[in-house]
Amino acid sequence: MIELREATQASDRMIQYWLANKYSLSAADLAKLLRTEAGLVILENLMAGSRPTWWKRFKRSSQLAALRAAQEAQRRQIEQLELEFNE
């Protein structure tokens, strides 16, 4: 709840209403949440079950970026092990 309050500046009472599904988030508050570190998780939850082409491409692009980052990390680990092996 603290994170919601910090991101949206909403009152504790309003946040409790949101969490209880008594009120919907405004577009402005949703935009504020999407701009946080948890934004991608929030977007993924909002898009659950939705399959527009742009979302499929975005997900593939995200997966590709994650795989490339992991590949680069492994490459650096291999280089480090090779250096240590040759010592």
VENKACOR-V485498 format. One line per field, one symbol per residue. burial: b if it has 16 or more other ideal C-beta (glycine too) atoms within 10 Angstrom, else e. A space follows every 50 residues. Layout:
burial: ???
This chain:
burial: eeebeebbebeeebbeebeeeeeebeeebeebbeeeeeeeeeeeeeeeee eeeeeeeeeeeeeeeeeeeeeeeeeeeeeeeeeeeee
